[in-house]
């Protein structure tokens, strides 16, 4: 088969998930804006000439942010705390990068975000890779907690006009609900922990049991606390028999352990 014929064949294959890999580069970026989106979500916008060749091809990409630690400040040593975050939005025209910080722990990342001011600088690295999901599925179902909202919001906003997309997100209170500007056909469902004793995984599984799955081919994306993400993935694969190749599940953080993806 000729190379051109092979490439044409690839184009016609539906529901492709294309990996993109890049060399890691660290960049110094400067804070240009700080906004409290909800009581527990802080949005920080960065700008830098270093971002001119920045690329983020998938809504669930992640970059590393390098936060100075208390030991670093005291000893003036090269000690930093690394955390993974989703590029919520990137504008190549203005070389501005937006990152949302879920304020769920009193660690170095949350403390930095809470005290971030215009003019502050920080180093970032990545994204190392992107997994680009074709925008040709019949429907999309995005499931998670607060830490998943940056990726969920970005995917909802970037989907093609009219694409059916459902989101099921567990949040602390209704004050944590977000609104996304999109031309997709978005149906959100918010589940609050307020007054509940069940775990996030149990709450999400109950919501899934009540969710009417659309006909056709769907893509399911899950990101939450690791145990909750496994529980939800198990429901989708075992109860719905959803194809594993049309699903992605990530544990963005581990209960009782700092240092996971935000």
N, C-alpha and C positions, 0 to 999 in steps of 0.2 A: 504493500500500500504506500502510495506517495505521501510525503509529509503533509502536503496541503489537504489531501483527502482525510488524513488522520485528524488534522485540526478541525476540519469541517464536521467530522463525526463527533468530536468532543462538544462542539457548539450545540449539537442537536440532542445531547444527552441531558435529560431534565434533572433538576434537583442536585446540581453539582455543589460540592463543598471544596473550595480551592484553597490550599495552604500557600501562604506567602511568607518567606523568611527574609530577614534583614540582618545586616551587621549591627551590633550594639554600638551606640554612640551616646556619650553623656553630654548633656547640654545644661548651661546655666540659664535659668529663666527668672523673670522679675514679675512680682505681683502688680497687676494694674487695677484689679477690682475685687472686692469681697462682698458677698451677698448671703444672707441667711434665707434659704429657700423655704425651709420649714423649721420648726424648733430643733430638730435633730439632724438637719442637713445644711452644711456650709458649702457655698460655691465660691471657688477662687479662680480668677482668670489670670493667666500668665502671658507675657509677651517677651520675645527675644529674637535677635537676628539669627540665633542658633536654630530657630524653628523653621527657617526657610525651606529646608529639605525634609521636614518632619512629615511622616506619613502614618495614617491610621485607617486601615481599609475595612475593618470590621467593628461593629458596635461593642463587642465584648473583648476588644484588645485590652492589654494592660501595659502600663508603664511603671517603672520603679521610681519612687521619690526617695531622696536621701535626706533624712532629717538629722540634724545635730542632736546629740544626747547631752545629758547633764554632765557626764564624765568628760565629753569632748570640750564643753565650755570651760570646765574647771581645769583640765590638764592641758588644754590646747593641743590635744592629740587628734589623730585622724580616725576618730571613732564616730560612726554614723549608724543610724537605724534605718533600714530599708523597708519600705512597704509598697505593695502593688495597688495601683489605682486605675480606674477606667478613664480614658480620655473622653469626657462627656461631649465635647464639641471641639473641633479645630477649624479655624478659618484661615486658609492659606493666603488670602488677600491681605489680611491684617496681621498675619503670623501670631494669632492669639489662640491659646489653648485653655480650655475650661475643664476643671476637675471638681467633682462633687465629693465632699468628705462626709461620710456617715459618722455622726458624733456618738459612738456607742461605747467608748472606753476612754479612760483617762491615761492613755499612753502618749508617747512622743508625737505621733501623727496627729491625734486629736488635739493635743495641747498646741501644736504648731498651727493647726487650722484655726483654732479659737483665737489665737493671738496674731494671726496674719494681718499685715498692714500693707497698703500700697507702698511699693519701693523695696519690700523684702525680696531676697533672692534665695533660690534653692536649686539644687541639681536634680535632673531627671535622666532616666535612661530608657531606651526602647521606643516603640514596641519591638520586641525581638521577632514576633511572628503574628500573622493574622490568619484566621480561618474564615474565608468569605463564603457565606451561605447564599446560594442563588435566590433571587427574589422572584421565584416562579412557583412557590408552593401554593396550594389552594387555601391554606390558613396557617396561622402561627399562634402558638400558645407559649407565653413567657411567664415563668413562675419564680418567685423569690421573696426575699425580705428587703430591708432598707438598703443593704449593701449592694443589692442587685439593681436598684433603681437607676443609677447612671447608665448602665448598659441597656436596661429595659427601655428607658426613655429615649435613648439614642436610636435603638432599633425601631421603635414605634414611629419616631419622627422620620426615619429614612426609608421606610417601606413605600412601595409603589402606591399610587392613588387607588383607593378602593380595596386594597388588600385586607381581608379579614384578620384582625389580630386581637387576641384575648390576653389580658394580663390578670394574674392572680398574685397579689402581694400581701404578705403579713407585715403589719406595722404596729407601732406601740399604741398610738391613738389616731383618731380621724384627722387630727391636725397635721399628720405626716403625709396626707394625700398630695399628689402632685398632678399638675395638668400638663399634657404634652400637646404641642401644636403639630398636627399631622393631617395629611390627606388620606391616610389609610382609614379603614373602617375599624376603629378602635373601641373595644368593649372592656372597660376596667372593672375589676372586683377587688375591693379592699377588705382585709380581715384584720381586726384589731386584737391585740393581746389583752387589752383592758378588760378586767373582770374574768379572764379566762385562766384556767389552771392547766390546760393541755399544752403540750410542746408545739413549737412551730411546725414540725413535721406532721403532727396529728391534725393541726388546724388546716394545713394545706391539703392533706389527704381528704379531709371532710369536704373541702371546697371542690376538689377534683371529682369526688363521688357525685357531687351535685351538678357537675359541668356537663353540658350536652355537647358531645364531640360532633363537629361538622363532618359531612361526607367529604371524600377526596383525600388528597395527600397533604399531611400537615407536618410542620416542623415544631418540635417542642424544645424549649430552652429553659434550664433550671439552674439557679444559683442561690445559695443560702448557706446557713450553718451546715457543716459537713454531714452531720447525722440527718438533718432535715432533708438535705438534697438527696441523700441515698434513699430515704424513705419515699420521697416523691418519685424518684426515678423508678423504684421498685413497683409503685402503683401503676405508672404509665406502661412499663414493660410487661408486668404480670397480669394486671386487670384489663387494660386496654389492648394489650398485645401490640403496642406501637413499635414500629421498626426502629431498632437501635441506631441504624445509620442516619436516621432523620431526627436525631435527638442529641443534645449535649447537656451534661450535668456536671456542675462544679461545686465543690465545697469552698466557698469564699473565706470562711473562717471556721475555727474550731472552738467550741465552748470551753472557756477556762484557759485558753492559750492565745497569746498575742502574736502578731506578726503575719497574719494571713492577708489574702487579697481583700481590698475594700471595694 
